Amino acid sequence: MIKLIGEKTLLREATQEDVNELYYWKYEEKNQEAKKWNAPYISEGRLTREEYMNSWDKEYELFPGVPRLLAVIIDEKAVGTVSCYWVDKHTNWLETGIVIYDSDYWSGGYGTEAYRMWIDFLFESTPLHRLGMSTWSGNIRMMKTAVKIGIKEEARIVNGNYFDSIKMGILRREWESHRSKSCNRKKYRGELKH
């Protein structure tokens, strides 16, 4: 089981209990604060609990030993996910993301730590030379988190006069340089600690 341990957060392969908790945050929690940061042109259908549970098993590994998502655990509760998905597998174009649903854990460095651990894990576990992230200009929180860990804006794509898409990315050599300045890691009994 993959377990990435930080000072404030834990990333792990989700247990059934974690997935149930995440279903609540994604579909049942009343305020849905996290979704207010989504681009207005992204529509998201609602899955049943069973469909959501099954979605965790769909295309589980992108590379051997590299899952497409992990649960973000804070104070022993599943409150979000880190994820990645192929834009184009043939050109090794992999996009990454993070969501923390529980707004009690916003602005405390939790998301930055979790996203940094995820990017570190992906670079350490794959041969990829670049990782990307897409958002829109209204998601200032995501852009700030990405910049804090060394991800840079590469393009801003405008769709009419109303909405845009911002593409950000980091090359392996940039990550190695940024990481050596900001992160001291060591292996610990098969688990990665930050």
C-alpha positions as CSV (number, residue, x, y, z in Angstrom):
1,M,0.0,0.0,0.0
2,I,1.3,3.4,-1.0
3,K,1.6,5.8,1.9
4,L,3.3,9.2,1.7
5,I,3.7,10.9,5.1
6,G,4.1,14.6,5.5
7,E,4.2,16.8,8.6
8,K,0.5,17.8,8.2
9,T,-0.9,15.4,5.7
10,L,-0.9,11.7,4.7
11,L,-1.5,10.5,1.1
12,R,-2.6,6.9,0.8
13,E,-4.5,4.4,-1.3
14,A,-8.0,4.8,-0.2
15,T,-9.8,2.4,2.1
16,Q,-13.5,1.7,1.6
17,E,-14.1,4.0,4.6
18,D,-12.0,6.8,2.9
19,V,-14.0,6.4,-0.3
20,N,-17.3,6.7,1.6
21,E,-16.1,9.8,3.3
22,L,-14.9,11.3,0.0
23,Y,-18.3,10.5,-1.6
24,Y,-19.9,12.6,1.2
25,W,-17.6,15.6,0.5
26,K,-18.0,15.3,-3.3
27,Y,-21.7,14.8,-3.6
28,E,-23.6,15.1,-0.3
29,E,-22.0,18.0,1.8
30,K,-24.4,21.0,1.5
31,N,-22.0,23.9,0.9
32,Q,-19.8,22.3,-1.8
33,E,-17.2,25.1,-1.3
34,A,-14.5,23.3,-3.3
35,K,-16.7,23.1,-6.4
36,K,-17.1,26.9,-6.3
37,W,-13.5,27.1,-7.5
38,N,-14.2,24.9,-10.6
39,A,-14.2,26.6,-14.0
40,P,-17.8,27.6,-14.9
41,Y,-17.6,25.6,-18.1
42,I,-16.9,22.3,-16.3
43,S,-20.0,20.3,-15.7
44,E,-19.8,17.4,-13.4
45,G,-22.4,14.6,-13.3
46,R,-23.4,13.0,-10.1
47,L,-22.4,9.3,-9.6
48,T,-24.2,6.9,-7.3
49,R,-22.2,5.8,-4.3
50,E,-21.7,2.4,-6.0
51,E,-20.5,4.1,-9.3
52,Y,-18.2,6.3,-7.3
53,M,-16.7,3.3,-5.4
54,N,-16.2,1.5,-8.7
55,S,-14.6,4.5,-10.3
56,W,-11.6,4.2,-7.9
57,D,-10.8,0.8,-9.5
58,K,-11.1,2.0,-13.1
59,E,-7.7,2.4,-14.8
60,Y,-6.2,2.3,-11.3
61,E,-2.5,2.3,-12.3
62,L,-1.0,4.7,-14.9
63,F,2.4,3.0,-14.5
64,P,3.2,-0.1,-12.5
65,G,2.9,0.9,-8.9
66,V,1.6,4.4,-9.7
67,P,-2.1,4.9,-9.0
68,R,-4.1,7.6,-10.7
69,L,-5.3,9.0,-7.4
70,L,-4.7,8.8,-3.6
71,A,-6.8,10.0,-0.7
72,V,-5.6,13.1,1.3
73,I,-5.9,12.3,5.0
74,I,-5.7,15.0,7.6
75,D,-6.4,14.4,11.3
76,E,-7.2,10.8,10.4
77,K,-10.1,11.9,8.0
78,A,-10.3,11.6,4.2
79,V,-10.8,15.2,3.1
80,G,-9.6,15.2,-0.5
81,T,-7.7,13.6,-3.3
82,V,-4.6,14.0,-5.4
83,S,-4.9,12.7,-8.9
84,C,-3.4,12.5,-12.4
85,Y,-4.7,11.6,-15.8
86,W,-3.5,11.2,-19.3
87,V,-4.1,14.0,-21.8
88,D,-2.1,12.0,-24.3
89,K,-0.4,8.8,-23.2
90,H,1.6,8.6,-26.5
91,T,3.3,11.9,-25.8
92,N,3.6,11.4,-22.0
93,W,1.3,14.4,-21.4
94,L,0.2,13.8,-17.8
95,E,-2.0,16.3,-15.9
96,T,-2.1,16.4,-12.1
97,G,-4.5,17.9,-9.5
98,I,-5.5,18.2,-5.9
99,V,-8.8,18.9,-4.2
100,I,-9.4,19.4,-0.5
101,Y,-13.1,19.4,0.1
102,D,-13.2,20.4,3.8
103,S,-12.7,24.2,3.8
104,D,-11.5,23.9,7.5
105,Y,-8.2,22.7,6.0
106,W,-7.8,25.6,3.5
107,S,-5.1,28.2,3.9
108,G,-3.1,26.1,6.4
109,G,-0.5,24.7,4.1
110,Y,-2.2,21.3,3.8
111,G,-2.9,21.4,0.1
112,T,0.6,22.7,-0.7
113,E,2.2,19.9,1.3
114,A,0.0,17.2,-0.2
115,Y,0.5,18.4,-3.8
116,R,4.2,18.7,-3.3
117,M,4.3,15.1,-2.1
118,W,2.2,14.0,-5.0
119,I,4.5,15.7,-7.6
120,D,7.6,14.3,-5.9
121,F,6.0,10.8,-5.9
122,L,5.1,11.0,-9.6
123,F,8.6,12.2,-10.7
124,E,10.3,9.6,-8.5
125,S,8.1,6.7,-9.7
126,T,7.9,7.5,-13.5
127,P,10.2,8.4,-16.3
128,L,8.2,11.5,-17.2
129,H,10.1,14.6,-18.0
130,R,7.2,17.0,-17.4
131,L,4.0,17.1,-15.3
132,G,1.2,19.5,-16.0
133,M,-1.8,21.1,-14.3
134,S,-4.8,22.9,-15.8
135,T,-7.2,25.3,-14.1
136,W,-8.8,28.7,-14.9
137,S,-8.0,32.2,-13.7
138,G,-10.8,32.1,-11.1
139,N,-9.0,29.4,-9.2
140,I,-6.4,31.6,-7.6
141,R,-5.9,29.0,-4.7
142,M,-4.8,26.3,-7.1
143,M,-2.5,28.6,-9.1
144,K,-0.8,29.8,-5.8
145,T,-0.4,26.2,-4.6
146,A,1.2,25.2,-7.9
147,V,3.6,28.2,-7.9
148,K,4.7,27.4,-4.3
149,I,6.0,24.0,-5.4
150,G,7.7,25.3,-8.6
151,I,5.0,24.8,-11.2
152,K,5.0,27.6,-13.7
153,E,2.3,29.1,-16.0
154,E,3.0,28.0,-19.6
155,A,-0.1,29.2,-21.4
156,R,-3.4,31.0,-21.0
157,I,-6.1,30.0,-23.4
158,V,-9.0,32.3,-23.8
159,N,-12.4,31.0,-24.8
160,G,-14.5,34.0,-26.0
161,N,-14.5,36.9,-23.6
162,Y,-15.6,35.0,-20.6
163,F,-13.6,32.0,-19.6
164,D,-10.0,30.9,-19.9
165,S,-7.9,27.9,-19.3
166,I,-4.5,28.1,-17.7
167,K,-1.9,25.5,-18.4
168,M,0.9,25.1,-15.9
169,G,3.8,22.7,-15.8
170,I,7.1,21.7,-14.3
171,L,10.0,19.9,-16.0
172,R,11.9,17.2,-14.2
173,R,15.1,19.4,-14.1
174,E,13.1,22.3,-12.6
175,W,11.6,19.9,-10.0
176,E,15.0,18.6,-9.1
177,S,16.4,22.1,-8.7
178,H,13.3,23.3,-6.7
179,R,13.2,20.1,-4.6
180,S,16.8,20.3,-3.6
181,K,16.2,23.8,-2.2
182,S,12.8,23.1,-0.5
183,C,12.5,19.4,0.5
184,N,14.5,17.0,2.6
185,R,13.2,13.5,2.1
186,K,14.2,10.0,3.4
187,K,12.9,6.5,3.0
188,Y,11.5,5.1,6.1
189,R,10.4,1.4,6.3
190,G,9.0,1.5,2.8
191,E,7.0,4.6,3.4
192,L,8.1,8.0,2.1
193,K,8.3,10.8,4.7
194,H,8.7,14.5,4.1
